[in-house]
């Protein structure tokens, strides 16, 4: 390990941390990155990437069993090899984490393996199996991410009650699975195991799925998932869990009602908490809020000079791409450039089938701020969706009634995660629905539905 002083020491090599390190190195800084686990953080190792690999594999399995016959493709004797599916998922993760290592070498970033603790402003102690060493840096960036929240009624045991981490490595299919929490992660994982053959029931404390997303679009997705076999119980609290004869009995209450669900496994997805253990923040006087998130100003600076924080550890939208943009912005600010993050243009995606992608305001939020216009277009009337046999869902465009400025776009449909990119650009550049409507869209494509929804704002959609 070098004893030289670094321009930037990053603690955490998740999407926010490793991207910040690379951008800082591109800008001429000498950078070190401390990581106690694997490069890529939660996202690459036990989050975004492995979950999407399983979502894709489970979708292919379900398609082979249930719908390829419509295309004239007759497949007999389709069986599930869950260990092989998990092995493929691991191969994907290994390739991508190895890629981060190569990027570190390319950009001459020093990778320090171990637990990082900030001893004082400018000094980081790295503890590993071989001992402790200290490195100094002009600036220190905390990008240590988040971890699943555990609730007292359902403590994780790694055998019967799982977090979103352990459920990515199951090697046996649960006959019956309970998912506690109907947010992004809960619905995605519920979809995986439902497609593979598990009976899945989702218990949600609030009165609907995806409570932070557009009510209409979340409701449409819920109905589709119910048709696929998922069962929902809303306004429901899990009170306790008892393990009996290899089964988990979850006691629940919902208003005046109560009952017990007997399942093989339980997945708890009720949110995430910031990871700040062992960093020495309290001793340094780094301010945190009551939930443990690090407080920062508009330039990601903490209450201690020279110490910054980005990503899940500062709260807000807990998304990998949000952390990446913050990492780039912070590196550019340190280099004297105009780093900036426009949170209003940050997309969110639920990777179920169909996908639900969103950017900007929900219809409820937009209406609360003033007069709006809304245009909608169903994928049922889209040529490419028909050809793909993927006609479920719709596109919704919300605009300011006076200026026509796009306030929000919500897409429920196949490949929504890709189509939303155009809407993100529209929000970023304060475009109007007229701008989207007048722009060329290749035919036949799923993105034509966005064009038609934009045209529908002024009631001039062509194909409905």
GUPA-325948 format. One record per residue (C-alpha): x, y, z; residue in one letter; chain. Coordinates in pm, whole numbers, padded with zeros to 5 digits. Example, Ala and Ser with C-alpha at 12.3 -4.5 7.8 and 13.67 -1.06 7.14 Angstrom:
2
[node [01230,-00450,00780],'A','A']
[node [01367,-00106,00714],'S','A']
***
This chain:
464
[node [00000,00000,00000],'X','A']
[node [00125,00343,-00093],'X','A']
[node [00206,00586,00187],'X','A']
[node [00147,00886,-00039],'X','A']
[node [-00144,01119,00019],'X','A']
[node [-00442,01067,-00210],'X','A']
[node [-00656,01341,-00354],'X','A']
[node [-00964,01131,-00282],'X','A']
[node [-01026,00825,-00066],'X','A']
[node [-01359,00657,-00141],'X','A']
[node [-01505,00423,00120],'X','A']
[node [-01735,00180,-00057],'X','A']
[node [-01711,00034,-00408],'X','A']
[node [-02077,00016,-00502],'X','A']
[node [-02220,00205,-00802],'X','A']
[node [-02179,00542,-00631],'X','A']
[node [-01832,00477,-00493],'X','A']
[node [-01663,00310,-00786],'X','A']
[node [-01811,00556,-01037],'X','A']
[node [-01695,00850,-00824],'X','A']
[node [-01348,00695,-00805],'X','A']
[node [-01327,00646,-01181],'X','A']
[node [-01453,00995,-01264],'X','A']
[node [-01212,01151,-01015],'X','A']
[node [-00925,00955,-01170],'X','A']
[node [-01030,01072,-01517],'X','A']
[node [-01007,01428,-01388],'X','A']
[node [-00646,01376,-01281],'X','A']
[node [-00688,01292,-00914],'X','A']
[node [-00495,01026,-00729],'X','A']
[node [-00763,00795,-00593],'X','A']
[node [-00793,00505,-00350],'X','A']
[node [-01108,00302,-00290],'X','A']
[node [-01166,00105,00031],'X','A']
[node [-01404,-00192,00012],'X','A']
[node [-01456,-00455,00282],'X','A']
[node [-01652,-00694,00062],'X','A']
[node [-01668,-00732,-00318],'X','A']
[node [-01626,-00463,-00582],'X','A']
[node [-01960,-00347,-00715],'X','A']
[node [-02133,-00331,-00377],'X','A']
[node [-02490,-00444,-00321],'X','A']
[node [-02598,-00364,-00677],'X','A']
[node [-02358,-00591,-00862],'X','A']
[node [-02332,-00864,-00599],'X','A']
[node [-02665,-00907,-00419],'X','A']
[node [-02901,-00650,-00571],'X','A']
[node [-02971,-00507,-00916],'X','A']
[node [-02765,-00743,-01130],'X','A']
[node [-02834,-01087,-00977],'X','A']
[node [-03204,-01005,-00932],'X','A']
[node [-03237,-00899,-01297],'X','A']
[node [-03053,-01214,-01407],'X','A']
[node [-03308,-01423,-01218],'X','A']
[node [-03597,-01214,-01348],'X','A']
[node [-03479,-01277,-01703],'X','A']
[node [-03422,-01650,-01647],'X','A']
[node [-03757,-01698,-01476],'X','A']
[node [-03933,-01512,-01758],'X','A']
[node [-03772,-01739,-02018],'X','A']
[node [-03876,-02048,-01818],'X','A']
[node [-04233,-01925,-01785],'X','A']
[node [-04247,-01835,-02154],'X','A']
[node [-04120,-02178,-02256],'X','A']
[node [-04382,-02348,-02040],'X','A']
[node [-04682,-02130,-02115],'X','A']
[node [-04665,-01917,-02430],'X','A']
[node [-04414,-02031,-02692],'X','A']
[node [-04682,-02249,-02847],'X','A']
[node [-04858,-01933,-02968],'X','A']
[node [-04553,-01864,-03184],'X','A']
[node [-04555,-02209,-03338],'X','A']
[node [-04270,-02323,-03115],'X','A']
[node [-04358,-02653,-02952],'X','A']
[node [-04148,-02730,-02647],'X','A']
[node [-04217,-03047,-02453],'X','A']
[node [-04088,-03157,-02116],'X','A']
[node [-03965,-02819,-01990],'X','A']
[node [-03815,-02860,-01644],'X','A']
[node [-03653,-02628,-01393],'X','A']
[node [-03287,-02667,-01302],'X','A']
[node [-03271,-02412,-01021],'X','A']
[node [-02905,-02474,-00924],'X','A']
[node [-02800,-02413,-01287],'X','A']
[node [-03010,-02098,-01299],'X','A']
[node [-02838,-01975,-00985],'X','A']
[node [-02498,-02066,-01130],'X','A']
[node [-02571,-01854,-01438],'X','A']
[node [-02668,-01566,-01213],'X','A']
[node [-02337,-01602,-01029],'X','A']
[node [-02146,-01605,-01358],'X','A']
[node [-02308,-01276,-01457],'X','A']
[node [-02213,-01122,-01123],'X','A']
[node [-01856,-01249,-01144],'X','A']
[node [-01807,-01104,-01491],'X','A']
[node [-01932,-00760,-01391],'X','A']
[node [-01744,-00735,-01062],'X','A']
[node [-01429,-00844,-01244],'X','A']
[node [-01497,-00565,-01490],'X','A']
[node [-01492,-00307,-01210],'X','A']
[node [-01150,-00441,-01106],'X','A']
[node [-01023,-00395,-01460],'X','A']
[node [-01155,-00039,-01465],'X','A']
[node [-00970,00033,-01141],'X','A']
[node [-00646,-00089,-01297],'X','A']
[node [-00707,00106,-01617],'X','A']
[node [-00764,00429,-01422],'X','A']
[node [-00481,00361,-01171],'X','A']
[node [-00715,00352,-00873],'X','A']
[node [-00566,00182,-00568],'X','A']
[node [-00803,-00080,-00431],'X','A']
[node [-00766,-00113,-00053],'X','A']
[node [-00933,-00429,00077],'X','A']
[node [-01076,-00407,00426],'X','A']
[node [-01303,-00217,00664],'X','A']
[node [-01256,00156,00642],'X','A']
[node [-01277,00383,00948],'X','A']
[node [-01223,00757,00939],'X','A']
[node [-00977,00830,01218],'X','A']
[node [-00981,01204,01159],'X','A']
[node [-01040,01445,00873],'X','A']
[node [-00798,01328,00606],'X','A']
[node [-00704,00994,00763],'X','A']
[node [-00864,00654,00697],'X','A']
[node [-00770,00335,00878],'X','A']
[node [-00812,00015,00678],'X','A']
[node [-00851,-00304,00879],'X','A']
[node [-00809,-00638,00704],'X','A']
[node [-00714,-00994,00791],'X','A']
[node [-00349,-00894,00765],'X','A']
[node [-00370,-00603,01008],'X','A']
[node [-00441,-00230,01013],'X','A']
[node [-00290,00046,00803],'X','A']
[node [-00361,00415,00764],'X','A']
[node [-00385,00624,00448],'X','A']
[node [-00427,00997,00414],'X','A']
[node [-00635,01192,00169],'X','A']
[node [-00726,01550,00098],'X','A']
[node [-01090,01445,00058],'X','A']
[node [-01284,01144,00187],'X','A']
[node [-01605,01017,00030],'X','A']
[node [-01847,00788,00214],'X','A']
[node [-02039,00567,-00030],'X','A']
[node [-02117,00267,00189],'X','A']
[node [-02471,00211,00066],'X','A']
[node [-02758,00040,00243],'X','A']
[node [-02876,-00294,00380],'X','A']
[node [-03219,-00457,00422],'X','A']
[node [-03425,-00346,00721],'X','A']
[node [-03507,-00622,00968],'X','A']
[node [-03834,-00606,01160],'X','A']
[node [-03866,-00751,01511],'X','A']
[node [-04162,-00975,01421],'X','A']
[node [-03968,-01148,01141],'X','A']
[node [-03596,-01167,01227],'X','A']
[node [-03373,-01297,00948],'X','A']
[node [-03239,-01646,01012],'X','A']
[node [-03099,-01728,00667],'X','A']
[node [-03295,-02054,00660],'X','A']
[node [-03664,-01979,00684],'X','A']
[node [-03690,-01599,00691],'X','A']
[node [-03481,-01417,00431],'X','A']
[node [-03382,-01070,00327],'X','A']
[node [-03350,-00979,-00042],'X','A']
[node [-02986,-01092,-00020],'X','A']
[node [-03036,-01457,00081],'X','A']
[node [-03336,-01514,-00146],'X','A']
[node [-03106,-01468,-00447],'X','A']
[node [-02926,-01790,-00362],'X','A']
[node [-03204,-02042,-00295],'X','A']
[node [-03134,-02383,-00446],'X','A']
[node [-03477,-02537,-00377],'X','A']
[node [-03811,-02404,-00495],'X','A']
[node [-04042,-02308,-00206],'X','A']
[node [-04385,-02459,-00256],'X','A']
[node [-04540,-02158,-00082],'X','A']
[node [-04367,-01824,-00027],'X','A']
[node [-04476,-01518,00171],'X','A']
[node [-04334,-01181,00068],'X','A']
[node [-04367,-00905,00326],'X','A']
[node [-04364,-00571,00145],'X','A']
[node [-04514,-00471,-00191],'X','A']
[node [-04247,-00225,-00302],'X','A']
[node [-04000,-00255,-00592],'X','A']
[node [-03796,-00540,-00448],'X','A']
[node [-04089,-00732,-00304],'X','A']
[node [-04280,-00739,-00633],'X','A']
[node [-03974,-00828,-00838],'X','A']
[node [-03880,-01121,-00617],'X','A']
[node [-04242,-01230,-00588],'X','A']
[node [-04251,-01238,-00969],'X','A']
[node [-03938,-01454,-00992],'X','A']
[node [-04064,-01726,-00763],'X','A']
[node [-04420,-01712,-00894],'X','A']
[node [-04293,-01773,-01248],'X','A']
[node [-04080,-02063,-01130],'X','A']
[node [-04379,-02232,-00970],'X','A']
[node [-04410,-02112,-00610],'X','A']
[node [-04746,-02006,-00471],'X','A']
[node [-04677,-01648,-00359],'X','A']
[node [-04873,-01429,-00120],'X','A']
[node [-04770,-01067,-00065],'X','A']
[node [-04846,-00900,00271],'X','A']
[node [-04838,-00520,00266],'X','A']
[node [-04884,-00281,00559],'X','A']
[node [-05024,-00003,00338],'X','A']
[node [-05344,-00014,00136],'X','A']
[node [-05186,-00070,-00207],'X','A']
[node [-04878,-00190,-00391],'X','A']
[node [-04600,00052,-00487],'X','A']
[node [-04735,00335,-00268],'X','A']
[node [-04486,00592,-00398],'X','A']
[node [-04575,00541,-00764],'X','A']
[node [-04862,00669,-00976],'X','A']
[node [-05179,00519,-00828],'X','A']
[node [-05342,00426,-01158],'X','A']
[node [-05030,00264,-01301],'X','A']
[node [-04949,00075,-00980],'X','A']
[node [-05308,-00048,-00969],'X','A']
[node [-05291,-00170,-01329],'X','A']
[node [-04969,-00359,-01255],'X','A']
[node [-05122,-00514,-00945],'X','A']
[node [-05414,-00648,-01149],'X','A']
[node [-05177,-00798,-01406],'X','A']
[node [-04969,-00964,-01134],'X','A']
[node [-05284,-01104,-00977],'X','A']
[node [-05376,-01257,-01315],'X','A']
[node [-05029,-01414,-01317],'X','A']
[node [-05105,-01582,-00985],'X','A']
[node [-04975,-01348,-00714],'X','A']
[node [-05204,-01301,-00415],'X','A']
[node [-05212,-00977,-00216],'X','A']
[node [-05327,-00892,00133],'X','A']
[node [-05317,-00515,00199],'X','A']
[node [-05347,-00308,00519],'X','A']
[node [-05190,-00609,00686],'X','A']
[node [-04930,-00629,00963],'X','A']
[node [-04713,-00936,01023],'X','A']
[node [-04722,-00986,01400],'X','A']
[node [-04498,-01287,01454],'X','A']
[node [-04351,-01598,01296],'X','A']
[node [-04324,-01948,01439],'X','A']
[node [-04123,-02232,01286],'X','A']
[node [-04308,-02563,01314],'X','A']
[node [-04220,-02886,01133],'X','A']
[node [-04018,-02705,00871],'X','A']
[node [-04295,-02454,00797],'X','A']
[node [-04326,-02087,00890],'X','A']
[node [-04652,-01973,01045],'X','A']
[node [-04698,-01598,01012],'X','A']
[node [-04956,-01442,01239],'X','A']
[node [-05111,-01133,01082],'X','A']
[node [-05370,-00867,01157],'X','A']
[node [-05569,-00646,00922],'X','A']
[node [-05806,-00408,01095],'X','A']
[node [-06039,-00625,01307],'X','A']
[node [-05933,-00939,01124],'X','A']
[node [-05647,-01173,01210],'X','A']
[node [-05514,-01499,01084],'X','A']
[node [-05215,-01722,01014],'X','A']
[node [-05040,-01795,00685],'X','A']
[node [-04842,-02120,00671],'X','A']
[node [-04560,-02104,00417],'X','A']
[node [-04228,-02272,00339],'X','A']
[node [-04021,-01952,00329],'X','A']
[node [-04063,-01583,00409],'X','A']
[node [-03901,-01294,00224],'X','A']
[node [-03897,-00960,00407],'X','A']
[node [-03868,-00650,00184],'X','A']
[node [-03977,-00352,00394],'X','A']
[node [-03707,-00104,00300],'X','A']
[node [-03337,-00042,00348],'X','A']
[node [-03121,00131,00608],'X','A']
[node [-02793,00322,00565],'X','A']
[node [-02474,00125,00633],'X','A']
[node [-02249,00336,00857],'X','A']
[node [-02123,00079,01107],'X','A']
[node [-01754,00102,01189],'X','A']
[node [-01697,00432,01008],'X','A']
[node [-01639,00632,01326],'X','A']
[node [-01894,00900,01235],'X','A']
[node [-02010,00976,01588],'X','A']
[node [-01654,01027,01712],'X','A']
[node [-01584,01263,01423],'X','A']
[node [-01904,01462,01469],'X','A']
[node [-02050,01377,01127],'X','A']
[node [-02419,01463,01156],'X','A']
[node [-02685,01200,01085],'X','A']
[node [-03063,01218,01096],'X','A']
[node [-03280,01010,01330],'X','A']
[node [-03285,00720,01082],'X','A']
[node [-02908,00715,01050],'X','A']
[node [-02874,00879,00707],'X','A']
[node [-02576,01114,00675],'X','A']
[node [-02670,01479,00639],'X','A']
[node [-02510,01661,00343],'X','A']
[node [-02545,01999,00175],'X','A']
[node [-02612,02066,-00193],'X','A']
[node [-02252,01972,-00276],'X','A']
[node [-02257,01643,-00081],'X','A']
[node [-02044,01788,00201],'X','A']
[node [-02104,01655,00552],'X','A']
[node [-02076,01860,00870],'X','A']
[node [-01701,01781,00884],'X','A']
[node [-01477,01963,00636],'X','A']
[node [-01322,01739,00372],'X','A']
[node [-01570,01452,00428],'X','A']
[node [-01846,01391,00172],'X','A']
[node [-02121,01133,00124],'X','A']
[node [-02336,01009,-00166],'X','A']
[node [-02579,00733,-00257],'X','A']
[node [-02810,00532,-00032],'X','A']
[node [-02622,00642,00278],'X','A']
[node [-02762,00997,00237],'X','A']
[node [-03118,00882,00168],'X','A']
[node [-03354,01009,-00097],'X','A']
[node [-03409,00783,-00394],'X','A']
[node [-03223,00463,-00309],'X','A']
[node [-03132,00370,-00665],'X','A']
[node [-02800,00268,-00819],'X','A']
[node [-02820,00519,-01103],'X','A']
[node [-02894,00800,-00858],'X','A']
[node [-02579,00709,-00665],'X','A']
[node [-02377,00701,-00988],'X','A']
[node [-02487,01050,-01087],'X','A']
[node [-02403,01179,-00740],'X','A']
[node [-02059,01017,-00766],'X','A']
[node [-01989,01188,-01098],'X','A']
[node [-02117,01523,-00967],'X','A']
[node [-01905,01505,-00651],'X','A']
[node [-01587,01421,-00846],'X','A']
[node [-01650,01712,-01081],'X','A']
[node [-01719,01951,-00795],'X','A']
[node [-01391,01852,-00632],'X','A']
[node [-01219,01925,-00963],'X','A']
[node [-01370,02272,-00976],'X','A']
[node [-01634,02186,-01232],'X','A']
[node [-02010,02238,-01219],'X','A']
[node [-02126,01896,-01098],'X','A']
[node [-02502,01874,-01058],'X','A']
[node [-02778,01615,-01014],'X','A']
[node [-03135,01682,-01132],'X','A']
[node [-03336,01454,-00905],'X','A']
[node [-03659,01550,-01084],'X','A']
[node [-03536,01361,-01390],'X','A']
[node [-03434,01042,-01206],'X','A']
[node [-03626,00739,-01339],'X','A']
[node [-03752,00444,-01140],'X','A']
[node [-03822,00097,-01277],'X','A']
[node [-04004,-00206,-01139],'X','A']
[node [-03867,-00504,-01333],'X','A']
[node [-04174,-00723,-01323],'X','A']
[node [-04338,-00845,-01645],'X','A']
[node [-04463,-00614,-01775],'X','A']
[node [-04225,-00352,-01639],'X','A']
[node [-04337,-00028,-01478],'X','A']
[node [-04107,00267,-01545],'X','A']
[node [-04159,00623,-01430],'X','A']
[node [-03999,00966,-01430],'X','A']
[node [-04116,01297,-01286],'X','A']
[node [-04441,01358,-01098],'X','A']
[node [-04727,01114,-01047],'X','A']
[node [-05070,01229,-01162],'X','A']
[node [-05165,01290,-00797],'X','A']
[node [-04856,01502,-00730],'X','A']
[node [-04896,01703,-01051],'X','A']
[node [-05266,01771,-00992],'X','A']
[node [-05192,01897,-00641],'X','A']
[node [-04965,02165,-00792],'X','A']
[node [-05205,02302,-01051],'X','A']
[node [-05403,02235,-01369],'X','A']
[node [-05274,01945,-01578],'X','A']
[node [-05349,01755,-01896],'X','A']
[node [-05305,01379,-01931],'X','A']
[node [-05254,01171,-02243],'X','A']
[node [-05273,00791,-02244],'X','A']
[node [-05214,00523,-02503],'X','A']
[node [-05257,00144,-02458],'X','A']
[node [-05001,-00105,-02587],'X','A']
[node [-05298,-00305,-02716],'X','A']
[node [-05305,-00056,-03006],'X','A']
[node [-04928,-00068,-03070],'X','A']
[node [-04811,-00273,-03369],'X','A']
[node [-04483,-00392,-03219],'X','A']
[node [-04656,-00494,-02895],'X','A']
[node [-04905,-00697,-03100],'X','A']
[node [-04623,-00866,-03290],'X','A']
[node [-04444,-00946,-02964],'X','A']
[node [-04762,-01071,-02793],'X','A']
[node [-04695,-00810,-02521],'X','A']
[node [-05004,-00589,-02529],'X','A']
[node [-05060,-00544,-02156],'X','A']
[node [-05017,-00193,-02015],'X','A']
[node [-05016,00165,-02133],'X','A']
[node [-04821,00492,-02146],'X','A']
[node [-04932,00800,-01951],'X','A']
[node [-04795,01150,-02020],'X','A']
[node [-04874,01430,-01773],'X','A']
[node [-04823,01793,-01870],'X','A']
[node [-04879,02142,-01734],'X','A']
[node [-05213,02261,-01875],'X','A']
[node [-05081,02609,-01954],'X','A']
[node [-04727,02550,-02078],'X','A']
[node [-04753,02189,-02209],'X','A']
[node [-04428,02112,-02024],'X','A']
[node [-04391,01741,-01948],'X','A']
[node [-04427,01690,-01572],'X','A']
[node [-04425,01311,-01559],'X','A']
[node [-04428,00999,-01775],'X','A']
[node [-04533,00653,-01663],'X','A']
[node [-04494,00343,-01878],'X','A']
[node [-04639,00000,-01796],'X','A']
[node [-04537,-00249,-02059],'X','A']
[node [-04268,-00470,-02208],'X','A']
[node [-03930,-00293,-02234],'X','A']
[node [-04059,00004,-02033],'X','A']
[node [-03715,00030,-01873],'X','A']
[node [-03571,00113,-02217],'X','A']
[node [-03851,00336,-02349],'X','A']
[node [-03841,00554,-02035],'X','A']
[node [-03500,00692,-02141],'X','A']
[node [-03667,00919,-02397],'X','A']
[node [-03904,01048,-02129],'X','A']
[node [-03611,01115,-01894],'X','A']
[node [-03451,01330,-02163],'X','A']
[node [-03782,01514,-02211],'X','A']
[node [-03804,01595,-01840],'X','A']
[node [-03435,01690,-01825],'X','A']
[node [-03470,01939,-02108],'X','A']
[node [-03814,02070,-02001],'X','A']
[node [-03970,01942,-02323],'X','A']
[node [-04338,01969,-02408],'X','A']
[node [-04575,01691,-02514],'X','A']
[node [-04570,01862,-02854],'X','A']
[node [-04192,01803,-02873],'X','A']
[node [-04238,01430,-02818],'X','A']
[node [-04538,01414,-03051],'X','A']
[node [-04353,01587,-03338],'X','A']
[node [-04037,01375,-03306],'X','A']
[node [-03984,01077,-03536],'X','A']
[node [-04029,00735,-03376],'X','A']
[node [-03927,00428,-03570],'X','A']
[node [-04206,00193,-03682],'X','A']
[node [-04289,-00055,-03550],'X','A']
[node [-04149,00012,-03202],'X','A']
[node [-04275,00015,-02846],'X','A']
[node [-04165,00379,-02824],'X','A']
[node [-04442,00475,-03067],'X','A']
[node [-04680,00434,-02773],'X','A']
[node [-04501,00723,-02599],'X','A']
[node [-04546,00939,-02910],'X','A']
[node [-04916,00852,-02925],'X','A']
[node [-04964,00924,-02553],'X','A']
[node [-04799,01263,-02606],'X','A']
[node [-05038,01325,-02896],'X','A']
[node [-05328,01217,-02675],'X','A']
[node [-05255,01507,-02439],'X','A']
[node [-05427,01726,-02700],'X','A']
[node [-05669,01447,-02795],'X','A']
[node [-05508,01381,-03133],'X','A']
[node [-05371,01029,-03098],'X','A']
[node [-05393,00854,-03436],'X','A']
[node [-05430,00487,-03350],'X','A']
[node [-05707,00491,-03092],'X','A']
***
